[in-house]
């Protein structure tokens, strides 16, 4: 509804600008570029966010930001530990499940699923919400890791590592998205570690 009002207001401004004397189609002195009028009419003339960068008006208090960043850091840490800890246990897992030459799939199945689902999880978070999807990804990674512990053969292990990879990839991308949502553009690099 608001978009329709902005669009109709923009058209009214363009129409009023074109009706000014000397602004006809054949005027060489005061010919107006209708595209510039339209773009300036669509942009709001609100200057109350002049001090904020990027127009972000809602900022969190220091305490809430510290709690949020700490929680997101723990989520990211769990995902990174899951990715790297399997590499130290791979020889024991390969010997127990007799994976043979397909041992590399223990890590590769996680990374392939993680990479494939990072963009999908980013878009799903736009639809269903960041917090909801982050919790779903944490649950997927936890369930996938739990199922890996109960795997009876190599194929089950690879499949369950893929499920954990879907959750891990979602956590990696969603944490960065949430950090960019809760911090201002000016401070974003500081909180994302850049």
C-alpha positions in Angstrom: 0.0 0.0 0.0 2.8 2.4 0.9 4.6 1.6 -2.4 1.5 2.6 -4.3 1.3 5.9 -2.5 5.0 6.6 -3.3 4.4 5.7 -6.9 1.4 7.9 -7.3 3.2 10.8 -5.5 6.1 10.4 -7.9 3.9 10.5 -10.9 2.1 13.6 -9.6 5.5 15.3 -9.1 6.6 14.4 -12.6 3.3 15.7 -14.1 3.5 19.0 -12.2 7.2 19.5 -13.2 6.3 18.9 -16.9 3.4 21.4 -16.7 5.7 24.3 -15.7 6.2 27.1 -18.2 9.1 26.5 -20.5 9.3 22.8 -19.7 7.6 21.6 -22.9 9.1 19.1 -25.3 10.6 21.8 -27.6 12.2 24.0 -25.0 16.0 24.2 -25.2 16.6 26.5 -22.2 14.7 24.7 -19.5 14.3 21.2 -20.8 13.9 18.8 -17.9 15.1 15.3 -17.6 12.0 13.4 -16.5 14.1 10.5 -15.2 15.9 12.8 -12.8 12.6 14.2 -11.6 11.2 10.7 -11.1 14.2 9.4 -9.2 14.2 12.5 -6.9 10.5 12.2 -6.3 10.7 8.5 -5.3 13.4 9.1 -2.7 12.0 10.2 0.6 13.0 13.7 1.7 13.4 12.6 5.3 16.6 14.0 6.8 16.2 12.6 10.4 18.8 9.9 9.7 21.4 12.3 8.5 23.8 11.1 11.2 23.4 7.4 10.4 25.3 5.7 7.7 23.2 3.8 5.3 19.9 5.0 6.8 20.0 2.5 9.7 17.9 4.0 12.5 17.5 1.1 14.9 20.7 0.4 16.8 21.1 -2.0 19.7 22.4 -1.0 23.1 26.0 -2.0 23.9 24.8 -4.7 26.4 22.4 -6.3 23.9 25.0 -6.1 21.1 27.6 -7.8 23.4 25.2 -10.6 24.2 24.2 -11.0 20.6 27.7 -11.1 19.3 28.8 -13.5 22.0 26.0 -15.9 21.2 26.6 -15.7 17.5 30.3 -16.3 18.1 29.5 -19.5 20.0 27.3 -20.7 17.1 30.1 -20.0 14.6 32.7 -21.7 16.9 30.5 -24.9 17.1 30.3 -25.0 13.3 34.1 -24.5 12.9 34.9 -27.1 15.5 32.6 -29.6 13.7 34.3 -28.9 10.4 37.9 -29.3 11.8 37.5 -32.0 14.5 36.6 -34.7 12.1 39.9 -34.5 10.4 41.7 -35.7 13.5 39.3 -38.5 14.0 39.3 -39.6 10.3 41.9 -42.4 10.6 40.0 -44.0 13.5 36.6 -43.6 11.7 38.0 -45.0 8.4 39.5 -48.0 10.2 36.3 -48.8 12.1 33.9 -48.4 9.1 36.4 -49.8 6.6 35.9 -46.8 4.2 39.0 -47.8 2.1 39.7 -45.4 -0.7 36.6 -43.3 -0.1 37.9 -41.9 3.2 38.1 -38.4 1.7 34.3 -38.3 1.4 34.0 -38.0 5.2 35.2 -34.3 5.0 34.1 -33.7 1.4 30.5 -34.6 1.9 30.2 -32.0 4.7 32.0 -29.3 2.7 30.0 -29.9 -0.5 26.6 -29.7 1.3 27.8 -26.7 3.3 28.8 -24.8 0.1 25.6 -25.8 -1.8 23.2 -24.7 0.9 24.8 -21.4 2.0 23.0 -19.3 -0.6 19.8 -21.2 -0.1 19.9 -20.7 3.6 20.5 -17.0 3.1 17.4 -16.7 0.9 15.3 -18.8 3.3 16.2 -16.5 6.1 14.6 -13.7 4.2 11.4 -15.6 4.0 11.2 -17.4 7.4 13.4 -15.1 9.6 17.0 -15.2 10.7 16.5 -16.6 14.2 14.2 -19.4 13.2 16.5 -20.6 10.4 19.6 -20.3 12.6 18.0 -22.6 15.2 16.9 -25.0 12.4 20.5 -25.1 11.1 21.9 -25.7 14.6 19.4 -28.6 15.0 20.3 -30.0 11.6 24.0 -30.0 12.4 23.4 -31.5 15.8 21.1 -34.2 14.5 23.5 -34.9 11.6 26.5 -35.3 14.0 24.5 -37.5 16.3 23.4 -39.7 13.4 27.1 -39.9 12.3 27.9 -41.4 15.7 25.4 -44.2 15.1 26.4 -44.8 11.4 26.8 -48.5 10.7 28.6 -48.2 7.3 30.5 -45.6 5.2 27.5 -44.6 3.1 25.4 -43.7 6.1 28.3 -41.7 7.5 28.7 -39.8 4.3 24.9 -39.1 4.1 24.8 -37.9 7.7 27.9 -35.7 7.3 26.0 -34.1 4.4 23.1 -33.4 6.7 25.5 -31.8 9.2 27.0 -29.8 6.4 23.6 -28.3 5.5 23.3 -27.1 9.0 27.0 -26.0 9.2 26.8 -24.0 6.0 23.6 -22.3 7.2 25.2 -21.4 10.5 28.3 -19.9 8.7 26.2 -17.7 6.4 23.4 -16.8 8.8 25.8 -15.6 11.5 27.4 -13.1 9.0 24.0 -12.0 7.8 22.7 -11.4 11.4 25.9 -9.5 12.3 25.4 -7.2 9.3 21.7 -6.7 10.4 22.4 -5.8 14.0 25.5 -3.5 13.4 25.7 -0.2 11.6 27.5 0.0 8.3 30.2 2.1 10.0 31.0 -0.6 12.6 30.2 -3.7 10.6 33.9 -4.5 9.7 34.9 -4.4 13.3 32.3 -7.0 14.3 32.8 -9.3 11.4 36.6 -9.4 12.0 37.7 -7.5 8.9 
